[in-house]
Amino acid sequence: MNRLARSLSLALLLAGTATAQKVSLTYLHGFTGPDRPVMEALIKKFNDTHPNIEVRGQAQPWGTTWQQLPALVASGRAPDVVVINEDQITGFIARGALTPLTAPEMKTAGLDKNKFFGPLFKTADYKGQSYGVPISSVAYVMFYNKDLMRKVGLDPNKPPRTRAEFLRAAQLCTVDKSGKNATQAGFDPKNLDTWGVSLYNNWVGARAAYAAILQNGGAMTDRNQNAAFNSPQAVSAVQFLVDLVQKHGVARPNATEEAELAAFSQGKVCMFPSGQWYLDRFESQKMNFGVTFMPRVGGSVRDAAWGGSSHLTLPRQPASYSAAKRRAALEFMAWMAQPEQNLAWTATGSLPTQAAVAGNPRFETAAISGIFDRLNNVYATSGFPWVGQVMGPFDAAWEAAYLGKKPVAKALNDGVAEANKQIEQARKNFR
Amino acid sequence: MTTTQAPATHAPPGTRRRGSLEPYLYLLPHAALFFMFTVYPIGYGLYISLHRWDLLNNTQTFVGTEFFRNLFTSGTPQFEFFWRTLWNTTFFTLVSVPLLVAAALGLAALLHRPIFGRTFFRAVFFMPGILTVSVMGILWRWMFDNQIGLVNAARDLMTGAPPIAWLSTEGLAWVPIVVGTIWWTVGFNMTLYLAAMSNIPHSLYEAAALDGATGTQQFRFITWPMLTPITLFVVITTALASFQLFGQSLVITNGGPTRSTQSVIQYITEEGFTNSQISSAAAMGFVFGLMMLVLTAAQFRLMARDVQSAEEK
């Protein structure tokens, strides 16, 4: 009897501790497309290998999350882990919606920021503290047509890296209907058969200008987080791109993204800078193309390309929030960011977040690996809370300059003036 | 006898039920929804527009009419873009409403007659309306693409003329938006006109024909006046819908080039959700909403007079 009671109470005790230890986490993310099953498989794998933690994933469109998160945080009902994208994250940090990941916490969880591509991890940093762990990344790259390059005497295995190489390639590739290229006398830019490079007016097109500005040592904002994309470095970098249309005639004026995409697919354009997300499309078309990092068109200060990313973050929780949940959430984040999981995630078309993954043999023959030598130079629009206020006017400035509606310096100055007026007002929200 | 039997009927109607809850209970479901989804949001929107509102802030600072004043203070981005996009929207309305009404009336006049394949054509013109704005937008963006668009290709084929940069030329960028909108929505107005036309007594036309009225005269003196009430309805609803221009310009031109086709609703959305200036966007919403109210009231008064005089004839 006594023994029975003792073993019974022991069993109860064990059961009790087991349920007490089992931590349940809610995890909100915006991977609602073809990437959703990949994310759900990863969550399942985590749950299967971590008996003490149960993560319940919830997918909903990004925009809905941006609208709901403030209300969820304010009412103390925020999910335990939320994925936030690079253009939103600093805004949420500045408004106090997220909590910093302290150095001891990261150490305990086994998160080593040095293993990630530097600028990518820094995307979620603000005022010296880290707020997020990158798990997904896209970037601006340059696709190029190997057949066209070979045809005009360029080595398709050595895509241009510098401004001079790039301009030369673009000029050789721009051929008019009589067969003359842009470097030859009698070249007729009005009657072209193939173009050197694609530029166009929408926000994706504006990301080439963003890269050029960073490459020339410019920046989008200054130390006070005011818009500053009208620095002399920025003007000179953007001027080079506009000259490709207006002076050199190697890029089409008035182009749209769709038209350039079609032209590149049909072998009418040599170089097509755009998001790496078009990779699938060109691969399925069986094109003979290469992918390289955006050449240094803006200047020679550094390599740079625009990139977008998604970060695992911990929202602000009420004071009663359990420490066990936070520990479990950090464990989940660290696990999700590990090379093995990140490698699995690249099946969605995401770029590796860390060198250990980029070095995987799986990528050896993949076209995308053409940019892996410079993945450490991918920069997001982040670090200032008013990304919309800066990038909106910037995209408009690029459009005006590219379409020839305004001289480059005026377009950028107008954009900065507009952005700074908007920022002045937005600042009042953060007092 | 009778007087003693029926005192209740002599009481004014409703007296017996004074204080009764019953009618209010019938009203309650609608009233509850009305308060929950109309009155309360309007009130809360007003509160938001008068504060520097951010759910994440512990204090929602009261700023009074600051965001309203921004709209009337030259030099602020809100002043510049609100009025510019309002003008864009007004321009769109001024161009598209007459076209939409005229095209709907014309199509209805054609398809009202017993022509061959009438049902088929009615369906053809009505069908685009069932598409979502994104499908319709992408379709017309492709049609008018500067380089690969069907319109430029047709021009090239027929006249050999160089392509027109529809999507990146200010002014011209309205063409795909207006044409697309007409294609998309004309069927609805057409259906309304068709219904109204079938309500006109046939005897009127017979009498007119006996008096020797031509087809044009019949339309001018019978059809058009008899359609005045439905025209009032069509003009007001079309104008209101046009002022709410959003999806078409968003998908076809994204408000470009250089904001020339950005609609006021698109700008309010940008201010609220891209710039995270919810209070400012709320203030704009109120000003714009008020304008729509005044406009509708004015239009109603103006055209109600026509309807009345048409009915008196």
Interface residues (C-beta under 8 A of the other chain):
Chain A: G63 W66 Q67 P70 A71 V73 A74 G91 R95 G96 A97 N201 N202 R252 P253 N254 A255 T256 E258 A259 A262 A263 W386 G388 Q389 G392 A396 E399 A400 L403 K405 E418 K421 Q422 Q425 A426 K428 N429
Chain B: R52 D54 L55 L56 N57 N70 T76 P77 R141 W142 D145 N146 Q147 I148 A165 L167 S168 T169 N254 G256 P257 T258 R259 E270 F273 T274 N275 S276 Q277 S280
